[in-house]
Amino acid sequence: MIHYRNIVFGVVVILALLQLAGCSSTTDKPEASPIASASPAAETKKPPAAAPDSSTSSSSLDALKRGESTATPASSPLKDVYFDFDSSNLRADARDTLKANWEWLKSNSTAPIQIEGHCDERGTTEYNLALGSKRAQSVKDYLVTLGVSGDRLSTISYGEEVPACTEHSEECWQKNRRARFVVQPTRPAT
């Protein structure tokens, strides 16, 4: 089973790299992933031009490719939310964290955000990709109920493939059952 996960992860990384290699453009665009899901409005609506600043962060996959830790997003102003085993339901502490994140989102109303869904290593790759997607979507849905525009939120699932912790313990698994926020660079208006 570990061999199968390594193959799937390798294929995902290769597809992402091929997609990047096939793009030739002089403007910076956020990296797309074959597992990404975003509403059509999120891709067609362009926020006002603004240069990325120190509050922008890179995706967990970018950090993994660079050999950096994916456990703590050092530059992200938004805090991760955590989930119970085999669940995409928001816990009370997750709702509190999302309300705190909402304050930053309200103050930075044009910043596009990608919500990453992550899982622990238990379960099949396919199941964990689906569960990660549900986790990211439940976070997005809750933020929309707080008043954040859904057009600026996109979701992606990494399943179990980009762990924050690699030990085989409940404490470690809890760290991997999360939704992480990535502030995307804004695109220049065209």
N, C-alpha and C positions, 0 to 999 in steps of 0.2 A: 504494500500500500504506500509506503514512503517513496518507493521508486516511482509509482504512478503520479504522486503529488509533485515530485521533482520534474517529471516530464511535462505535466500540465503547467507548472510555474514557468518552466523554460519556454514553452510554446507561447505563453502570454507575454513574456519579456521579449521574445524574438518578434512577435507580431507588433508590439509597441515600437520596437526599434526599426522594423521595416516600415512602419507607418511614418515614423519621423524621417527616415532616410528618403522616402519617396516624396516628401514635401519640399518644394523649393519656393521660398518666399523671403522677402526682405523685411517683413513685419513679424514681430514676436507674437506667437499665438500660444495659448495654453496647450499643454500636451494632452492629446486625446488617448483614450485607452479602449481596447476592444470590448471591455466590459462596461463602459460608461453608459449611463442613461441620463438624458437631460430632456427637458421639454423643448419642443421646437421653438417656442418663444424665447427660451434662454439663449438659443444659438443665433436668432435673428435680431434680437434687440441688443443694441450696443450701448454700453454705458458711456458717460462723458469721459473724455480723455483725461488720464491722470497717470503720472509715473508711479510704478511700484515703489513702495517705501519699505522701511525696515519691518513693518508689520506683516508683510507678505511672507508666506511660507511655501515650501514645496511639498508635493505629495509624498505619501509613505513609499510609493514605488520609486520616486526620484531619489529619496534618501537611501533606500536599499541599494539602488544601482551605484550610488557613490560610496557605499560601504559605511554609511552613517547609521546611528541608532534610530529606530523608528518608534522607540518607547515614548519619547517626550518631544513634541514639536517645540523646539526652542524659541522660535520667533513668532509663533502664532498667538494672537491675543485672545483666541477662543479656546475654551477648555473642552476636553473630551467628555463624552457621556458614556456610562457603562451599563451593561445589561446583565440580566440573570441568564443562567444556562438555558439554552434552547428557547430563547424568548426574544421577541422584538418589541415587547411592551415597555414603555417608559416607566421607570421606577420614580418614586418621589424625589430622590436625590438627583436623578437625571433631569427632571422637570425644573428643579431649582437651578441647576447648572445652565440649562437652556434659557431660563429667564435672565440669568446674569449675562450670558452671551448675547441676548437680545439687546441689552443696553449698548454694547459695542456695535452691533449690527445697525441699530437705530442711528447711532452717531456717524456711521460710515455707510450711508444708505446706497452708495453706488458700487460698493465693493462686491464683486461676484465671489460666491462661496461654493466650494465643492465639499460635499459631505461624504466621507469614506465610511463604508460599513465593514467591520472586521469581526472575525469569529475566533474561537479557540480551535485547537487541532482536532478535536473530537468530531466525528461525522465525516461523511464523504466530501470530496472537493465540491461536487455539484450542489449538495445540500448546503454547505457552508457559503457558497457563492450566493445562493438564493436567500439564506438567512441574513447575510451581510447586506444584501439589497433591501430586504424588509426593514432592517435596523436603520439604514440611511434614510429610507422613505418615511419611517415613523418620526424621525427627527425633523425632516423637512416639513412634514404635515403639521407637526406641533408648532414649529417656527412660523408657519403660514397663519396658524390660528392666533399667534401673538401679533401678527401684522406685518411680518416680513414678506416682501414680494417673492412669490414663487419663481418669477422670471429670473431672479439672480441666484437661485439655488439649483445646483445640479447634484446628482448622486452617482456614486460608483461603489461597487462591491469588490473587495479584495479577498473575501472569504477568510480562509486560514493562511493565505499565502504570504502575508506581510505581518508577521507577529511582532508585538512589542516586547514579548518575553518568550524565551525558548525552553525554559525548564518545564518539566512534566509534573506540575503541581496545581492544586486549586487556586492558590494565590497568583500564580503566573497566568493560568487560564482566565482568571477574572480580569487581568490587565488587557488581555487580547479581545475580550467581548466588549467592543467599544464602537463608537462613532467618533470620527476625528474630523475636524474642520480644516480646510485648506483655503486660505485667502488667495484667490487667483489674481494675477496681474490684470489690470484693466486694459482693454484694447483701445487703440486710438480710434476716434470717430472717423468714418470715411464718407 
